[in-house]
Amino acid sequence: MRHEVRKIPPAPRLVRWGPLLAHRWPLAITGALLVVCGTLVAWLMFLQSGGKPSDAARLDQGPIAVADGTLTLVSPPRLFPDGSQRQEVRYEFRVRGVRLVGGCFLAPGERKVGDACAVEYLPADPNRSRVRGGTLHLEHDWLRARFWLAAVTLPGGLLLLGWLTGVFQLRQVLVNGDAAIGLVHRVRRVGWLLPEMLAVDYTFRDHHAAVRRGRHWVRAHGELGARLLWMMAAERYEELPVLHDRRFPHWNRMLLPQDFLPHALSGSGVDFDLPAGPAA
């Protein structure tokens, strides 16, 4: 209603950060989860990738001992990220009467479970071992830290950046936007979100008197949400205040005078020259 538009305080206005940070909150939550989870998994991949290469280097440097072993598992050859084909094998061997087990990768060959093999191991730590000619460490891309940083953390960061951009766009509208009269055309529930949200569609005229369309979500359990729920139930849509950016009118927001800080409302007795109302 027009008297509500006149109660919108003059720019620059004081706004609460809570509603700003809640703007497009699914983006913020999704982005934060992706950044945290992606960074954590990347860190775990970085830690686990440090073990096997160091074992291989110690076996390469020696000294090593050799024991007779037996293959207990032979996997079919498969292609690895470096373009090579390898077979994963498991084996067992004995050192000083103690049965030990291990695994490594070998070039494809005619092998079967039960075949004998020569096992190289560190005399000081027999658990570090491999079949002669084998490789301990062949990584899939998803086992590398950079994969998780690129596939999970980076998209999460982009979502957070998009959310922050939206927050500052909304702040620009609320602090410095032009006031106009908006006519609500449709209100519907967004049923798959908590807290409960309403989607509102409306039109208004910008400072050039051009008709603009706007739409956004509103919390159902707020003062504006209560007004919109009443309109939806009564099927009687009314005019409400809209703020829009003068340069980019597609940045706009429907709100009430109560959405601003109380001490900002103390100077709100100024009447504005309002643009013409929406077209019939």
Residue frames relative to the residue before (quaternion, step in Angstrom):
aa qw qx qy qz dx dy dz
M 1.0000 0.0000 0.0000 0.0000 0.00 0.00 0.00
R 0.6413 -0.5878 0.3307 0.3658 3.54 -1.10 0.72
H 0.6491 0.5127 -0.3484 0.4409 3.62 0.92 -0.75
E 0.6185 0.5282 -0.3533 0.4623 3.61 1.12 -0.54
V 0.6193 0.5263 -0.3475 0.4676 3.59 1.05 -0.69
R 0.6630 0.5054 -0.3109 0.4564 3.60 1.00 -0.77
K 0.6481 0.5148 -0.3201 0.4610 3.60 1.20 -0.37
I 0.4638 0.6421 -0.4714 0.3879 3.59 1.25 -0.04
P 0.4352 -0.7199 0.4611 0.2825 3.65 -0.66 1.00
P 0.5679 -0.6026 0.4293 0.3606 3.59 -1.14 0.52
A 0.5286 -0.6131 0.4845 0.3316 3.55 -1.24 0.52
P 0.5668 -0.2062 -0.7972 -0.0261 1.51 -2.12 1.37
R 0.3229 -0.7702 0.5281 0.1538 3.55 -0.94 0.96
L 0.4033 -0.6714 0.5620 0.2661 3.52 -1.30 0.43
V 0.0568 -0.8179 0.5724 -0.0147 3.58 -0.68 1.11
R 0.5084 -0.6283 0.4972 0.3157 3.53 -1.24 0.50
W 0.4499 -0.6960 0.4909 0.2687 3.57 -1.03 0.82
G 0.5412 0.6464 -0.4034 0.3557 3.60 1.13 -0.54
P 0.7078 0.4309 -0.2768 0.4866 3.62 0.72 -0.98
L 0.6095 0.5502 -0.3632 0.4403 3.60 1.07 -0.63
L 0.6972 0.4641 -0.2783 0.4702 3.57 0.88 -0.95
A 0.6427 0.5115 -0.3265 0.4676 3.60 1.17 -0.46
H 0.4760 0.6753 -0.4389 0.3531 3.60 1.27 -0.15
R 0.8406 -0.0404 -0.0318 0.5392 3.58 -0.77 1.11
W 0.0986 0.8600 -0.4944 0.0786 3.55 1.03 0.86
P 0.5740 0.5684 -0.4283 0.4050 3.70 0.98 -0.41
L 0.6097 0.5392 -0.3559 0.4592 3.60 1.10 -0.64
A 0.6618 0.5134 -0.3107 0.4494 3.57 0.94 -0.90
I 0.6794 0.4842 -0.3017 0.4614 3.59 0.87 -0.92
T 0.6670 0.4960 -0.3090 0.4622 3.59 0.88 -0.92
G 0.6714 0.5014 -0.3020 0.4546 3.58 0.90 -0.90
A 0.6603 0.5045 -0.3128 0.4600 3.58 0.94 -0.85
L 0.6455 0.5147 -0.3223 0.4631 3.59 0.97 -0.83
L 0.6622 0.5043 -0.3111 0.4587 3.58 0.93 -0.87
V 0.6601 0.5044 -0.3155 0.4586 3.59 0.93 -0.86
V 0.6878 0.4807 -0.2908 0.4597 3.59 0.85 -0.96
C 0.7035 0.4600 -0.2773 0.4654 3.59 0.78 -1.02
G 0.6643 0.5091 -0.3136 0.4485 3.60 0.91 -0.86
T 0.6644 0.4942 -0.3041 0.4711 3.57 0.97 -0.84
L 0.6508 0.5185 -0.3168 0.4552 3.58 0.99 -0.85
V 0.6807 0.4696 -0.2979 0.4768 3.60 0.85 -0.92
A 0.6227 0.5317 -0.3451 0.4588 3.60 1.01 -0.75
W 0.6456 0.5121 -0.3187 0.4685 3.58 0.99 -0.80
L 0.6488 0.5003 -0.3172 0.4777 3.59 0.99 -0.80
M 0.6468 0.5044 -0.3242 0.4714 3.61 0.98 -0.78
F 0.6278 0.5304 -0.3333 0.4619 3.57 1.06 -0.74
L 0.6689 0.4970 -0.3051 0.4610 3.57 0.96 -0.85
Q 0.7111 0.4558 -0.2875 0.4516 3.58 0.83 -0.93
S 0.6368 0.5405 -0.3453 0.4279 3.60 1.09 -0.56
G 0.6030 0.5870 -0.3602 0.4027 3.59 1.22 -0.28
G 0.6194 0.5955 -0.3488 0.3744 3.60 1.17 -0.40
K 0.7401 0.4501 -0.2579 0.4280 3.57 0.59 -1.14
P 0.6438 0.5015 -0.3629 0.4498 3.66 0.83 -0.69
S 0.6547 0.4973 -0.3371 0.4587 3.62 0.97 -0.71
D 0.6085 0.5337 -0.3541 0.4686 3.60 1.08 -0.64
A 0.6553 0.5068 -0.3164 0.4623 3.58 0.95 -0.88
A 0.6505 0.5124 -0.3256 0.4564 3.59 0.97 -0.79
R 0.6464 0.5107 -0.3280 0.4624 3.60 0.97 -0.75
L 0.6554 0.4909 -0.3165 0.4788 3.58 1.01 -0.75
D 0.6313 0.5240 -0.3364 0.4623 3.59 1.06 -0.69
Q 0.6992 0.4783 -0.2753 0.4544 3.59 0.95 -0.85
G 0.2988 -0.7685 0.5143 0.2360 3.56 1.09 -0.66
P 0.5556 -0.0354 -0.7845 -0.2732 1.45 -2.49 -0.16
I 0.2136 -0.7693 0.5919 0.1103 3.54 -1.23 0.61
A 0.2575 -0.7126 0.6246 0.1888 3.50 -1.36 0.33
V 0.2886 -0.7542 0.5698 0.1524 3.56 -1.23 0.51
A 0.0384 -0.7833 0.6204 -0.0034 3.54 -1.01 0.91
D 0.5072 -0.6159 0.5010 0.3353 3.55 -1.25 0.41
G 0.0452 -0.8141 0.5788 -0.0120 3.55 -0.87 1.00
T 0.2924 -0.7311 0.5888 0.1825 3.54 -1.33 0.12
L 0.4339 -0.6920 0.5145 0.2611 3.58 -0.92 0.93
T 0.1495 -0.8008 0.5764 0.0642 3.58 -0.89 0.97
L 0.7823 0.0845 -0.0612 0.6141 3.60 1.27 -0.26
V 0.0068 -0.7742 0.6328 -0.0142 3.56 -0.95 0.93
S 0.1972 -0.7988 0.5615 0.0876 3.59 -0.50 1.20
P 0.5828 -0.5649 0.4334 0.3917 3.61 -1.14 0.47
P 0.5845 -0.5722 0.4279 0.3846 3.62 -1.13 0.55
R 0.0187 0.7887 -0.6144 0.0119 3.57 -1.12 0.71
L 0.5337 -0.6451 0.4596 0.2962 3.50 -1.26 0.58
F 0.2141 -0.7823 0.5774 0.0936 3.55 -0.96 0.96
P 0.7180 -0.4857 0.2768 0.4147 3.60 -1.20 0.41
D 0.6684 0.4942 -0.3231 0.4524 3.62 1.09 -0.54
G 0.6020 -0.6000 0.3435 0.3995 3.59 1.28 0.13
S 0.6035 0.5605 -0.3565 0.4410 3.58 1.25 -0.07
Q 0.3626 -0.6948 0.5725 0.2408 3.52 -1.33 0.38
R 0.0082 0.7989 -0.5996 0.0457 3.54 -0.94 0.90
Q 0.3029 -0.6962 0.6175 0.2055 3.50 -1.36 0.45
E 0.2872 -0.7222 0.5956 0.2030 3.54 -0.98 0.80
V 0.0432 -0.8002 0.5982 -0.0062 3.57 -0.84 0.99
R 0.1921 -0.7241 0.6476 0.1393 3.52 -1.29 0.53
Y 0.0378 -0.8088 0.5861 -0.0302 3.56 -1.05 0.71
E 0.1880 -0.7413 0.6261 0.1520 3.50 -1.37 0.21
F 0.0107 0.7799 -0.6249 0.0337 3.57 -1.19 0.63
R 0.3492 -0.7341 0.5459 0.2027 3.54 -1.25 0.27
V 0.0488 -0.7609 0.6470 0.0070 3.51 -1.13 0.88
R 0.8361 -0.0900 0.0007 0.5411 3.55 -0.62 1.19
G 0.7364 -0.4481 0.2125 0.4602 3.52 0.97 0.98
V 0.6193 0.5312 -0.3474 0.4622 3.61 1.27 -0.02
R 0.3614 -0.7344 0.5371 0.2039 3.58 -0.86 1.01
L 0.0416 -0.7908 0.6102 -0.0245 3.55 -0.82 1.10
V 0.2022 -0.7631 0.6021 0.1196 3.55 -1.22 0.52
G 0.0228 0.7971 -0.6029 0.0234 3.56 -1.23 0.44
G 0.1747 -0.7731 0.5981 0.1183 3.53 -1.33 -0.01
C 0.0737 0.7772 -0.6225 0.0539 3.55 -1.20 0.56
F 0.4633 -0.6456 0.5267 0.3018 3.54 -1.36 -0.12
L 0.1034 -0.7907 0.6030 0.0239 3.56 -1.03 0.91
A 0.5843 -0.5337 0.4646 0.3974 3.54 -1.30 0.38
P 0.6088 -0.5749 0.3779 0.3950 3.64 -1.01 0.69
G 0.1677 0.7749 -0.5935 0.1382 3.54 -1.03 0.81
E 0.6038 -0.5375 0.4409 0.3901 3.53 -1.38 0.05
R 0.2343 0.7588 -0.5653 0.2231 3.53 -0.07 1.33
K 0.0298 -0.7816 0.6226 0.0234 3.52 -1.22 0.51
V 0.6507 -0.5090 0.3859 0.4106 3.52 -1.26 0.39
G 0.7413 0.3635 -0.3001 0.4777 3.55 -0.91 0.99
D 0.5141 0.6319 -0.4328 0.3862 3.60 1.23 -0.23
A 0.4691 -0.6528 0.5179 0.2925 3.54 -1.20 0.65
C 0.0192 -0.7860 0.6179 -0.0013 3.56 -1.19 0.59
A 0.4111 -0.6737 0.5527 0.2677 3.54 -1.27 0.46
V 0.1594 -0.8054 0.5692 0.0437 3.56 -0.66 1.16
E 0.2165 -0.7524 0.6120 0.1117 3.55 -0.89 1.04
Y 0.0695 0.7981 -0.5946 0.0686 3.57 -0.94 0.87
L 0.5308 -0.6039 0.4876 0.3403 3.53 -1.32 0.34
P 0.4677 -0.6951 0.4545 0.3024 3.63 -0.65 0.97
A 0.6960 0.4659 -0.2851 0.4661 3.60 0.99 -0.73
D 0.7884 0.1078 -0.0533 0.6033 3.61 1.21 -0.41
P 0.1724 -0.8461 0.4959 0.0921 3.63 0.28 1.23
N 0.5587 0.6038 -0.4059 0.3982 3.62 1.16 -0.28
R 0.6283 0.4633 -0.3313 0.5300 3.60 1.27 -0.29
S 0.2628 0.7804 -0.5078 0.2532 3.56 -0.15 1.29
R 0.0119 -0.7634 0.6448 0.0353 3.52 -1.41 0.17
V 0.5287 -0.5699 0.5024 0.3786 3.55 -1.25 0.32
R 0.5772 -0.5992 0.4160 0.3670 3.57 -0.97 0.85
G 0.7952 0.2345 -0.2195 0.5142 3.55 -0.83 1.08
G 0.5864 0.6068 -0.3628 0.3955 3.57 1.25 -0.05
T 0.3427 -0.7062 0.5860 0.2011 3.53 -1.39 0.20
L 0.3839 -0.7484 0.4963 0.2151 3.55 -0.85 0.95
H 0.8248 0.2672 -0.0540 0.4954 3.54 0.91 -0.93
L 0.1863 0.7240 -0.6453 0.1570 3.57 -0.59 1.25
E 0.1835 -0.8419 0.5035 0.0637 3.57 -0.32 1.26
H 0.3470 -0.6384 0.6397 0.2507 3.48 -1.27 0.61
D 0.6485 -0.5243 0.3710 0.4084 3.54 -1.19 0.48
W 0.6935 0.4979 -0.2946 0.4293 3.58 0.92 -0.87
L 0.6221 0.5164 -0.3528 0.4710 3.59 1.28 -0.04
R 0.6047 0.5528 -0.3544 0.4507 3.58 1.27 0.08
A 0.5694 -0.6199 0.4208 0.3382 3.54 -1.04 0.80
R 0.6623 0.5281 -0.3283 0.4179 3.60 0.89 -0.84
F 0.5707 0.5799 -0.3882 0.4327 3.61 1.14 -0.53
W 0.7032 0.4565 -0.2687 0.4742 3.60 0.85 -0.95
L 0.6205 0.5266 -0.3527 0.4618 3.58 1.07 -0.64
A 0.7159 0.4470 -0.2584 0.4700 3.58 0.95 -0.89
A 0.7468 0.4324 -0.2269 0.4515 3.59 0.95 -0.88
V 0.7942 0.2767 -0.1360 0.5237 3.61 1.07 -0.61
T 0.7288 0.4430 -0.2688 0.4476 3.59 0.65 -1.09
L 0.6734 0.5061 -0.3085 0.4418 3.60 0.86 -0.92
P 0.6628 0.4674 -0.3359 0.4789 3.68 0.81 -0.76
G 0.6262 0.5313 -0.3447 0.4548 3.59 1.04 -0.69
G 0.6432 0.5153 -0.3162 0.4699 3.56 1.01 -0.79
L 0.6431 0.5128 -0.3249 0.4667 3.59 1.04 -0.75
L 0.6264 0.5197 -0.3378 0.4727 3.59 1.06 -0.72
L 0.6499 0.5032 -0.3198 0.4713 3.58 0.97 -0.82
L 0.6358 0.5210 -0.3296 0.4645 3.58 1.02 -0.77
G 0.6473 0.5103 -0.3157 0.4701 3.57 1.01 -0.80
W 0.6375 0.5170 -0.3255 0.4693 3.57 1.05 -0.77
L 0.6587 0.5018 -0.3141 0.4643 3.60 0.90 -0.88
T 0.6177 0.5374 -0.3426 0.4607 3.58 1.03 -0.75
G 0.6632 0.5025 -0.3001 0.4664 3.56 0.96 -0.88
V 0.6243 0.5410 -0.3363 0.4522 3.59 1.04 -0.78
F 0.7161 0.4384 -0.2689 0.4719 3.60 0.83 -0.92
Q 0.5807 0.5445 -0.3792 0.4718 3.60 1.17 -0.47
L 0.6654 0.4933 -0.3011 0.4725 3.56 0.94 -0.92
R 0.6337 0.5257 -0.3386 0.4554 3.59 0.98 -0.78
Q 0.6249 0.5363 -0.3356 0.4575 3.58 1.01 -0.80
V 0.6570 0.5073 -0.3072 0.4654 3.58 0.99 -0.86
L 0.7156 0.4659 -0.2706 0.4446 3.58 0.81 -0.99
V 0.6991 0.4706 -0.2784 0.4608 3.59 0.98 -0.79
N 0.8466 0.1783 -0.0412 0.4998 3.58 0.78 -1.00
G 0.4557 0.7328 -0.4272 0.2698 3.61 1.25 -0.08
D 0.5021 -0.6237 0.5132 0.3091 3.54 -1.32 0.43
A 0.4023 -0.7110 0.5282 0.2315 3.57 -1.07 0.81
A 0.0422 0.7767 -0.6262 0.0532 3.54 -1.07 0.83
I 0.4793 -0.6290 0.5212 0.3211 3.52 -1.35 0.22
G 0.1215 -0.8018 0.5832 0.0473 3.56 -0.76 1.05
L 0.2498 -0.7553 0.5902 0.1375 3.55 -1.05 0.79
V 0.3517 -0.7404 0.5378 0.1973 3.57 -0.68 1.13
H 0.1711 -0.7985 0.5720 0.0767 3.58 -0.93 0.94
R 0.8150 -0.0093 0.0485 0.5773 3.57 1.05 -0.68
V 0.0358 -0.7616 0.6469 0.0160 3.54 -1.13 0.78
R 0.0860 0.7901 -0.6031 0.0677 3.59 -0.86 0.91
R 0.5119 -0.6379 0.4862 0.3076 3.52 -1.23 0.53
V 0.2557 -0.6914 0.6484 0.1903 3.53 -1.21 0.66
G 0.2011 -0.8823 0.4167 0.0865 3.52 0.15 1.34
W 0.7010 0.4890 -0.2803 0.4369 3.63 1.14 -0.35
L 0.6430 0.5016 -0.3328 0.4735 3.58 1.19 0.39
L 0.1006 -0.7362 0.6642 0.0821 3.51 -1.29 0.58
P 0.4543 -0.2175 -0.8503 0.1525 1.61 -1.64 1.88
E 0.6680 -0.5254 0.3458 0.3977 3.55 -1.23 0.54
M 0.1273 -0.8036 0.5810 0.0212 3.53 -0.93 1.01
L 0.2370 -0.7308 0.6218 0.1522 3.53 -1.32 0.49
A 0.2586 -0.7274 0.6119 0.1724 3.56 -1.11 0.73
V 0.0785 -0.8099 0.5813 0.0022 3.58 -0.67 1.12
D 0.1445 -0.7554 0.6357 0.0662 3.57 -1.04 0.93
Y 0.0786 0.8040 -0.5801 0.1040 3.58 -0.91 0.90
T 0.2479 -0.7236 0.6147 0.1923 3.54 -1.37 0.15
F 0.0123 0.7700 -0.6379 0.0079 3.54 -1.28 0.49
R 0.4030 -0.6769 0.5482 0.2810 3.56 -1.30 0.16
D 0.3678 -0.7293 0.5328 0.2215 3.57 -0.88 0.95
H 0.7436 -0.4216 0.2672 0.4448 3.60 -1.28 -0.09
H 0.6411 0.4609 -0.3342 0.5147 3.62 1.30 -0.07
A 0.4851 -0.6806 0.4042 0.3716 3.60 1.33 0.14
A 0.4286 0.6729 -0.4832 0.3606 3.57 1.19 0.49
V 0.4553 -0.6868 0.4951 0.2755 3.56 -0.97 0.89
R 0.0631 -0.7949 0.6034 -0.0062 3.56 -0.85 1.02
R 0.2938 -0.7327 0.5848 0.1868 3.52 -1.17 0.63
G 0.0407 -0.7902 0.6113 0.0153 3.54 -1.12 0.71
R 0.0346 0.7796 -0.6251 0.0137 3.53 -1.25 0.47
H 0.1898 0.7601 -0.6110 0.1135 3.56 -1.08 0.68
W 0.5407 -0.6012 0.4760 0.3457 3.55 -1.34 0.05
V 0.1238 -0.7635 0.6320 0.0485 3.52 -1.22 0.70
R 0.4841 -0.6444 0.4984 0.3193 3.58 -1.01 0.76
A 0.4623 -0.7033 0.4674 0.2706 3.57 -0.84 1.01
H 0.7331 0.4096 -0.2321 0.4908 3.60 1.05 -0.71
G 0.5292 0.5618 -0.4502 0.4491 3.54 0.78 1.09
E 0.6978 -0.4698 0.3199 0.4358 3.55 -1.28 0.15
L 0.6631 0.4738 -0.3073 0.4913 3.58 0.96 -0.83
G 0.6306 0.5380 -0.3327 0.4497 3.57 1.00 -0.78
A 0.6380 0.5228 -0.3282 0.4604 3.59 1.01 -0.80
R 0.6373 0.5184 -0.3262 0.4677 3.58 1.01 -0.79
L 0.6815 0.4880 -0.2916 0.4608 3.56 0.91 -0.90
L 0.6233 0.5283 -0.3413 0.4646 3.60 1.05 -0.71
W 0.6298 0.5225 -0.3316 0.4693 3.57 1.03 -0.77
M 0.6475 0.5127 -0.3195 0.4645 3.59 0.94 -0.85
M 0.6576 0.5168 -0.3121 0.4506 3.56 0.94 -0.92
A 0.6781 0.4868 -0.2953 0.4647 3.59 0.94 -0.88
A 0.7303 0.4196 -0.2329 0.4862 3.58 0.97 -0.86
E 0.2757 -0.7689 0.5134 0.2630 3.58 1.29 -0.38
R 0.5368 0.5614 -0.4133 0.4752 3.52 1.07 0.91
Y 0.1034 -0.8403 0.5320 0.0085 3.56 -0.16 1.31
E 0.1784 -0.8192 0.5444 0.0266 3.53 -0.82 1.11
E 0.5911 -0.5520 0.4545 0.3732 3.51 -1.40 -0.05
L 0.0151 -0.7776 0.6283 -0.0184 3.55 -1.09 0.82
P 0.6047 -0.5769 0.3904 0.3862 3.61 -1.13 0.47
V 0.0777 -0.7573 0.6475 0.0350 3.55 -1.22 0.71
L 0.1663 -0.7449 0.6361 0.1131 3.55 -1.06 0.81
H 0.0089 0.8007 -0.5986 0.0243 3.58 -0.98 0.83
D 0.5241 -0.6211 0.4869 0.3203 3.53 -1.20 0.58
R 0.5005 -0.6855 0.4382 0.2958 3.59 -0.84 0.98
R 0.7148 0.4397 -0.2613 0.4769 3.61 0.97 -0.81
F 0.7881 0.1592 -0.0597 0.5916 3.58 1.04 -0.81
P 0.1626 -0.8439 0.5005 0.1040 3.63 0.27 1.19
H 0.5718 0.5758 -0.4088 0.4176 3.61 1.17 -0.31
W 0.5729 0.4719 -0.3985 0.5387 3.59 1.30 0.05
N 0.2885 0.7576 -0.5318 0.2448 3.59 -0.21 1.18
R 0.1040 -0.7909 0.6026 0.0230 3.53 -1.30 0.43
M 0.2921 -0.7193 0.6029 0.1839 3.54 -1.01 0.88
L 0.1339 0.7962 -0.5735 0.1392 3.58 -0.86 0.96
L 0.4147 -0.6697 0.5518 0.2741 3.52 -1.39 -0.13
P 0.6374 -0.5260 0.3770 0.4183 3.64 -1.14 0.38
Q 0.6229 0.5682 -0.3405 0.4162 3.60 1.10 -0.64
D 0.5624 0.6225 -0.3882 0.3814 3.61 1.22 -0.27
F 0.6460 0.5001 -0.3283 0.4742 3.61 1.23 -0.20
L 0.6584 -0.5189 0.3669 0.4033 3.54 -1.24 0.44
P 0.6073 -0.6124 0.3545 0.3612 3.62 -0.95 0.84
H 0.7057 0.4540 -0.3028 0.4519 3.60 0.82 -0.84
A 0.5725 0.5516 -0.3962 0.4593 3.58 1.24 -0.18
L 0.6386 0.5484 -0.3292 0.4279 3.57 1.14 -0.59
S 0.5342 0.6603 -0.4059 0.3374 3.57 1.20 -0.44
G 0.7413 0.3597 -0.2352 0.5155 3.59 1.13 -0.47
S 0.4460 0.7417 -0.4136 0.2827 3.55 1.22 0.39
G 0.4566 0.6976 -0.4618 0.3027 3.59 1.13 0.29
V 0.4727 0.6765 -0.4452 0.3474 3.60 1.23 0.18
D 0.3210 -0.7239 0.5728 0.2118 3.58 -0.94 0.84
F 0.2693 -0.7593 0.5744 0.1447 3.55 -1.03 0.82
D 0.4393 -0.6151 0.5685 0.3248 3.51 -1.30 0.44
L 0.1864 -0.8304 0.5194 0.0760 3.53 -0.19 1.31
P 0.4727 -0.6210 0.5260 0.3381 3.57 -1.14 0.55
A 0.6655 -0.5045 0.3617 0.4144 3.50 -1.25 0.37
G 0.5687 -0.6153 0.4271 0.3400 3.58 -1.12 0.66
P 0.7069 -0.4581 0.3190 0.4343 3.54 -1.31 0.20
A 0.5834 -0.5764 0.4438 0.3611 3.48 -1.24 0.56
A 0.5278 -0.6376 0.4540 0.3299 3.55 -1.01 0.75
